[in-house]
């Protein structure tokens, strides 16, 4: 799955207990740049504030996706948090963080 490592966006994957089990190259570089290091093996909940922890717990219990946009240091991003399953069983959460280009087009298709 080399393409995930090279994806131009952060990909972080946790297991069903919330332990981070994977970060792609972009995510690793992002957290190292901010003075941190790999979060692999860390608790996903410990890496978030209280409101985000509540939302993550909701994803873990309901299996519903959470998506929103943020702006940080002048960069807009979409954050997409979704449960992942194997054989119909909840196995964890995938979090994607992708930059939203300032000139991004929007199409309405019917």
Secondary structure, DSSP 8 states (H G I E B T S, - for coil): -HHHHH-SSEEEEE-TTSBEEEE-HHHHHHHHHTT----TTSBGGGGS-HHHHHHHHHHHHH---EEEEEEETTEEEEEEEEEEEETTEEEEEEEEEEE--TT-------
